[in-house]
């Protein structure tokens, strides 16, 4: 009985009944206004090669890495299936597949990528039948003419042209091994994006070819040390807004809504005929690019990056990830999107991180009117025995100041005390809740924020995408919406595959957000952010990393949030003369860029205020020496009690547990004071005051003696007697 008859009898498919799958269709990427940004397509102008038009190296390399028993099975390799099952079970994940080259060809030509048990059965049956019809050489040739190599290249000829600018017949051993290594995961091993991964994968293929005696040891050694030099045969099609397009691609390829694996999503994106409407506003994008170029206009100036979003929806309206001309210069060197950090890393945020500590303080009952010492420098002992030395910008000292004023003037020594009081974990949790680390699939860094005390001064690395998202949470009254670059995705027939549905989540109490907004508006009115002032309600905060290596301004209107970063793309280089024209702070070039952009962007936006719920304040007397603040108990010293204003609901409600008994207090000196002054000071120190009067030559009402004497110790509530002068009686 033939296999075809057997397949029919068992309900299995017959190869004769199958037609080839349709060819790939171009996808289209549109801006929010409907204008076309770019086409996304595979290399459908593929050339079908004959067996003698391919180097033997690429044929052997594909067999070595994809199907080592290709010449010994009949389309289905039971040994490979068992081996893969064992290895995957041991690893706890899929590390090896069991599909043969013939099965992969059947999948590419006939059955597609549907993840189902039935599809795998059909695939195996059809592979067996295909082996009856074609020789091994014919199957391998068809496979290499149809398989996907990434970067839109289908077939080995398109791949050779895409990565090396040559024909497949001219591929070297090393080049053949690199291409074969792409087949399993072309996005992960793409040398244009991940050169190190591509290099390692190529060497794995070479090692397998050596083990399978396809090449000699001398050939292996020579190829292994050959550098990978990628170069396209024809220049890639250029399109506008390339950094936003890269951000979109990362978002799409990392979104499980579009397929179970990154490679499945890539195939859908580049061959599925999708119509994708993005959130990008071309006009705002041009304003952003112009603002950056206008301020950073000299050849040796640092780079600038910006992300602009609507805080109400999370829609990313503009993104400057670098200079567009630089984007296209050297594709093989890899690209870094300075707005998202993708391809590189984030940058230290400096004092633009302080608003997260401010929100944490307000949430934990610390009043904006709380007074802190504000010295020029501060030494804080750490648990590991070391000392954290904190210095204010330009070495300024302020004596003492409120938390509100310390925010407006960005005083480091006050905020160092604040995070020590709150705990670094509390501040980092607040920052994360508000939006930092919102987008690990599309941005760097992907690691959690580190809960160090220095975090309050911006030692954690961030990017403009997450900073604009987090500040947007304050602009909406404490409602967080994750950033998104797309509003709608439809397939080739117009069916909706995905549609944005913003779901704001209340992550900060509206009253707390309102108070923080009021303070951050003053930063722009008369604090460190005055250079960003556009004359309408806006919040903002400057940030400057240590030694001026990174500078930030992040701010928002109620309808639009923008985060601006300035620094050198190649690393943490101080922006100080003679390297730069000026010493760069967050209040200089970043604030100027933000202002130039927002003046244009907000020209047609109605003037609105930030959400202003009825913020209820309550005045409470607390023991300011306790952490956290608590209500005085009968033994609390009067001088430790202070009345502070708190947001209703955040005020202390618990009575202090200490002190638990009368305390020994140093008796203050009151000699030379008036009686009223002396009584006030002694009562504040916790003493009962007794008064005696005696004639004296001192001005009447002056304290001329006290007992116990100043500097001695006495228990609170004990008596201190002061002797007050009176006019002497005239002589008889």
ABEGO torsion letter per residue (X at the ends): XBAAAAAAAAGBBBAAABBBBBBBBBBBBBBAAGBBABBBBBBAABBBBBAAABBAAAAAAAAAAABAAAAABBGBBAAAAAAAAAAAAAAGBBABBABBAAAAAAAAAAAEABBBAAAAAAAAAAAAAAAAABBAAAAAAAAAAABBAEGGBBEAAAAAAAAAGBBAAABBAAAAAAAAAAAABAAAABAAABAAAAAAAAAAAAAAAAAAGABBAAAAAAAAABBBBBBBABBBBBBBGAAAAAAAAAAAAABAAAEABAAAAAAAAAAAGBBBBBABBAAAAAAAAAAAAAABABAABBBBBBBBBBAAAGBBABBBAEBAAAAAABAAAEBBBAAAGBGBBBBBAEAAAAAAAAAAAAAAGBBAABBBBBBABBBBBBAAGBBBBBBBBGGBBAGBBBAAAAAAAGBAAAAAAAAAAAEAAAAAAAAAAAGBGABAAABOBABBBBBBAAAAAGABBBBAAAAAAAAAAAAAGGBBBBBBABABBBBAAGBBABBBBBBBBBABBAAAAAAAAAAAAAAAAABAAAAABAGBBBBBBBBBBBGGABBBBBBBBAABBBBBBBEBAAEBBBBBOAABABBBBAABAAAAAAAAAAAAAAAABBBBBBBBBBBBBBBBBBBAABOBBBBBBAABBAAABBBBBBBBGABBABBBAOBABBBBBBBBBABGBBAAAAAAAAAAAGBBBBBBBBBBABBBGBBABBOBBBGBBBBBGBBBBBBBBBBBBBBX
